[in-house]
Amino acid sequence: MSEKTDNIINFKNLVETLQKPVRNTCFRFVNYVEDADDIAQVVFIQVYESMSNFREEAQLSTWIYIIAVNKSLDFLRRKKRKKNLVS
């Protein structure tokens, strides 16, 4: 197998392992399953794109948790801004 194939398989395993905890983290912020699912998807896209930036100063799951929290907070900020523009 090529290195690219190995990376894809490893990422798939990572998503399968952490998908539920990431989704639950997002849900605790937004309180809507659909929004939590969308945010979790964005989290894993960022993880995939930023994997080369992971410095291994913390566990990978901790790094992903921080991304999930930040993406959830970003979502809430955008939602609040959008609400204020409509009001």
Helices and strands as residue ranges (DSSP letters): H 3-30, H 33-50, G 51-53, H 60-86
